[in-house]
């Protein structure tokens, strides 16, 4: 909540300052933000350690005995990582506002290295506690990896003079931003709380399904949204509404190009993907069957979730934190109602379905709310999405049908299907004259320096 919420409200104010050439004021705001939120996160970590027992009781009401005791222990061990995550969020905002994306991108990879090393070298000896400690080390790496990329003369100096117009504005916007982002986390927690009442292994199925979905789509959508957020804020600061409208449409169309084929592929090849990713050791064929259904149903909502992020960024760019808050609260209510209904019909699959459906419903609500600021070309977005859907179905269904008739090794199925589907997909898009494909390729070339 704090990490994303701070990023959402700090970035627009900071970027506006740098766009208008007020670099000293931007640096002063950064110092105040890091000082203030370091103190806040330090207190939050202390409270989390002290109150781990009631926190676990609320988050996972189905946990009892040794399972609950272990969860409490892991919460207390891993709590200090949040101190580093908060500071890293502010530095990431500063880097991105100065068009230095490499540092914030590298940190996402580097922060997982301690966990990987702990799993390989220390888990057998020290158990699951080694993994929790690795999370704390990963949080520190997350922050430290960003510092060398701050190369424009800024140096952090503690600043406790919190009475300033810009900092006060940020704090006023923060509660609604926190609530908006907190609702997203609450949705996840509610899913897991309800899953804790289902048979053993259900929560693991949710976790694995979400993790695989994020690997296939989250990094792509997050990279695009992060890279273009500063550009959106700059256009807002310069009052270029027409260019902003074209940019938002372009981003949504890019998400269509990326997310829709991933969704179709995830549905048609769900069992193979989950099996290759996880099926080993204690992860059995039954685990694969449970996780595959969850993963496929979560994947239905990835396009809408990605678009929701961009539209929410638009509101934050205008300094409007209340609209995202109200829509997020509506999302929470819709998700809870659908959870209660669908869990009775489909069990854990109902929870995943509810998440995707609520994301789709609130996407259209957000889309309607953008009319207050800009006019989007909805017709163009719909036509592009339909063309991409057609291309995705053709590209994925042909190899899927072949391997249904002639089954082979699961690794070979994925490799051959991926290569053939990519070729078919790009071929169909060229035939359908999807111009956004060139925009996406241009963005990739620009960000990779090629």
N, C-alpha and C positions, 0 to 999 in steps of 0.2 A: 504493500500500500504506500509506504513512505517513498520507496525507491521510484516507482513509476509516477506517483502523485507529485513529488518534487520536480521530477523531470518535466512534467506537463506544465507546471505553473512557472518554474524558473526559466526554462528555455525561451518562451515568448518575450519576457521582459529583457532578458540578457541579449537576445538576438536583435531586438528593436534598438537597444543601446548601441550595439556594434554597427548596425546598419546605418544609424544616424551619426556615426563617428564619435560617440561618447564612450570611448574605451576605458577611461579612468573610472567613470561611474559603473561600468560593467564589471570592472575588477573589484571595486568596493562592494558591489552586490554579491559577488562570488565569495569574498572573504566572510561577509556576514552570514551567508547561507551555510557555508561549511562549518563555521563556528557554532551557529545555532543548532543545526541538525546533528552535529557530532555530540553535543550535550544531550539532545533529545534521544538519540539512539542509544547513548550510554545508559540513560535512565531506563529506556525501554528494555534493553538487554537485562538489566538488573531485575526488573519486574517480571520478565519472562522466566528467569531462573527461579525466582521466589514463588511464582504462581504457576509453575509448570503443571502441578497436579490438577487444579481446577480447569486450566486451559485444555488439557488432554481430555478431561471429563466432558467438556462442552463439544470439542472438535470430534471426538470419537467415543460417543456414549456406549457403543457396543463393546468396547475394550474392557477386559476384566483381568484380574490376577496378574500373572507374569507378563502378559502382553501389555497391559497398561503400565506396569512398573518399568518395563523396558522403554516404552514410548516416552515416559516422563524423564528417564535418564538421558535418552538421546536428545530430547528437547533442551535440557540443561547444558549438555556438552556442546551442542551446535549453536546455541543462542548468540555467542559473541560474533558470529559471522555477519550479523545484521549491522553491526557498527561499521564494518568495512563496506558493506553493500550500499549504505546510505551515502557515504562520502564518494564512493565510486560513481553513483548516479549523478552527482553534481559535476564531477570532473568530466563525465561522459557528455553532459549537456554542453559544457564549455567547449570541449573538443569538437563536437558536431556543429555548434554554432559558428566555429571558425573553420568549417569544412575540412576537419581532420578526423576522418571516419576510421582510419586504420586502427588507432589505439583502442577505440571502443569495440571494434570488431574482434581484435586479437584477444581482448580480455575474456570474451565469451568462450573462446577455446581454451585459453591458458587457465582459466578458473577451474576447469574440469580435470586438469592434469593431476593435481594432488589426489583427487578421488580415484582416478585410474591407477595411480601408483599404490595407493592404499589397498585397493582391491587386489592388485597383483602380488604385492610383497608383504603386506601386513595383516590382511584379513584372517588368514589361517591361524596366525599366532595370537593376535589381539582381539579378534572377533569384530562384531559390528561397531563397537566403540571407535575403532580405528577409522571407519568411514565417516563417523560424525566429526571427529577431529579434523579429518581431511576437508570437510566442508568449511570449517573455520579458516584453515590454511588457504583454501581456494578463494574465500572472500578477501583475504589479505592480498593474494596474488591479483585478484580482480582490480583492486585499487592501485597497487604498485606498478602494474603493467601500463597504466595510463600516463603516469607522471612524466616519463621521458618524452612524450609527444606534446607536452605543453612547452612550445618553443618560441612563443611570441613575447617573452619578457615578463609574463605574469609569475608572481611568487606569492604563495599563500602566507598571510599574516593574520593571526587571530584578531577578530574584531567583534567586541561585545556591544558596540553602539548600534543597537537594533532599531533605534528610532529614526527611520528614514522613510520617505514617501514610497520608494520602489519596494523596499523590503516589507513595509506594512501592507502594500498592495498584494505582494506575493502571499503573505500570511493570511490575508482576508480571503484570497482565492483558494487557499490550500484545503480548508475543511471539506468543501464540496468536491474538490478533486480527489481527496483521500477517500471520501465516501463512495465516489464513482468507481475508483479503482478497487476499493475495499469490497464493493458488491461483486466484482469479478472473482475476487478471492473467496468471498462468501459462497458464491455459486459452487466453486470447487469443493469447499469444505462441507457444504450441505450434501453434495453428491456423495462424498466419502462418509459423512455421518449416517446417511440413509443406507449406504452400502455396508456399513459395519453391522447392520441388523440382518444382512443376508448371509448365506453360507460362507464358510472360510475360503479365502482366496479371491473374493469378490473385489476387495479394495485393491489388491495387487493387480487384478485384471484392469481396473480403472486406471491405475498408475501406468501400467505398461502400455495400454491403449493411448493414453494422453501423450506419453513420452515418444512413442513411435510417430504419432501424428505431428508432434512438434518438430521432430527431426526432419520429416518429409516436407513440412509446409511452414512451420513457425519461423525458421531461420530466413527463408525467402521473403515472407511477408514482413517480418520485422526489419530486415535489411533495407527493403524498399521504403517502408514507412519512415524509418529512421533517417535514411539518406535524403528524403524529400521534405521532411518536416521543417528544417531550417529554411528551405526555399519557400514553403508555404507562408511561414512567418514573415519573411522578407517581402513577399508580394502583398501581404496584409498591411505591413508597415508603410509600404509605398502606395497603398490604396489602388492596386491594379487588379480589380475584381474580375475582369474578363480573362486575364492571363491565369488568375487563380482558378477560375472555373474550368478552363481547359486543362490545367495541371491535375485537378482532382479527377476529372473524367479520364485522363490518361492513366492515372494511378489505378483507378478501379478497373479499367480495361486491362492493364498489366496483370492485376490480380486474377482476372478472368483467364488470361493466357496461362497463368501458372497454377492456380488453385483448382480450377475445374478439371483439368486432366489428372491432377494428383488425386482428386476425389474419386473420379471414375476408376482409375487404376487401383486405388485403395480398396474399393468395393469389390472389383472383379478378382483381384489377386490378394485378398485379405489374409487368407490362410497361409499362402506361401511367404508373404512378407513377415508375418508374425513368427512363423516357424523358423525362418532363416535368422531373424533378429534375436530370438529368445529361447527357442526350444533346445535346451540342454540341461543337464543336471536335474534339479528338482522341477524344472519347467517342462511338464509332460504334454502329451497330445491333448489331454483334457484342458490343460491351461491354455494351449494354443487355441482351442475351440472357443473358450470363454473370451479370451482377449481379442480374437479376430472379429467377433461380432461387435464388441465395444468399439474397436478401432474403426471399423467400417462406418458405424453410425456417427461417431465423432467426426469422421472425415467429411460427412455431408455438410457440416457447418463451417468448415475452414475458410471458404470463400467469404461468407458473411462476417465471420470474426475478423478477417483481415481488413475488409472494407469498413467495419465498425471502428477499427483503430484509426484509420485515416480520417474518417468523418469526425470522430471525437477530437483528433488533433486540430481539425479546422476550427471547432468551437474554442478550444484552448488558445489557438492562435489569436482569436478575437477577444481573448480575456473572458470568455463565457464559460464558467465552470459549473453553473447551475443546470443548464440544459443537459449536459452529459450525466450529471448526478441524477436528475429526475428519470432520464431514460434508463440509466443503470438500475435504479430502484424498480422501474417497471420490468426490466429484464429479470431481476431477482424474483419478483412476484410471479411472473409468467413461468420461470423455471421451477419454482417451488410447486405451483399448481400442477404443471405437467409432470413433475417428478411423482407427486402423490397419485396421479392418475395412471401414468405409464408403468410405474414400478409394480403395480398390481397386475398389469397385463403381461409385461415382458421382463420383469425382474431388473437385473442390472442393465440390460440392453435398453430398458425404458429410461434409465437415468441418462445414458448417452444420447438417446433420441431427444429427450427434453432439452438438453444443452444445445443441440444443433437447431431445434425448432425455435427456441427462444432467441438464439443469435440471428436467425433469419427474420423473425418478426420485428425485432428491435432495429435491424438494418433498415427496413422500410420506414420505420418511425424516424430514425436519424436522417434518412434521405429527405423526408418531407420537411424536417426542421431546418435543413440547410437553406431553404428558400428565403429565410430571413436575411441572409448575407449574399448568396450568389445563386445564379440560375444554371443548373446543370443540364446537359444534353442527355436526358434519360433515354430517349429513343436510340441514340448511338450506343449507349451502354447495353441496352437490352439486345440489340442486333448483334453486337460483338459477342455477348455472352452466349447467345443461341448458336452462332457460328462455331464458337469454341467448343460448346457442348457437343455439337454434331461431329466436329473433328476428333474430339476426345473419345467419343463412343466408337467411331470407326477405327481409330488407331489402337484402342485397347481391346475391343471386342474380337477383332480378327485373330490376334495371337491367342487370346483366351479360348476361343472356340477350337482352334487347332490343338491346343494342349488338353482340352477336355476330351477330344477324340483320341489323341495320341499322347497320353501322360508320360512324362519323363522326370528326371531328377529335379527337385524343387529349385536348386541353385541354377540349373540350366534353363528352367522355365523362366525365372526372373531375368536372367541375363539376356536370353534371346528375345523375350517379350519386350524388355526395356529398349533394346536397340531397334527392333522393328517398329515398336510403337512410336518412338521419337521420330524416326524417318517418315512414317505414315502421317504423324501429327503435323510436322512442318510442311509436308507435301500438301495435305488438305488445307492448311491455313493459307498457303500460297495460292492455291486454286480459289479459295474463298476471298482472297484479297484483303486479308486482315492487316491493315497498315500499322497497328499497334505493335506487331511483331518487330518491325524495324526500330520502333521507339525503345522497346525492351532491350534489344541487342545493342543499341547505341548507349543506353544507360550502363549496361554491363561493361562495354569497352571503356567508357569514361571512368568508371569506378575502379577498373583494374589497370588503368593507365595504358591500355593497348590501343 
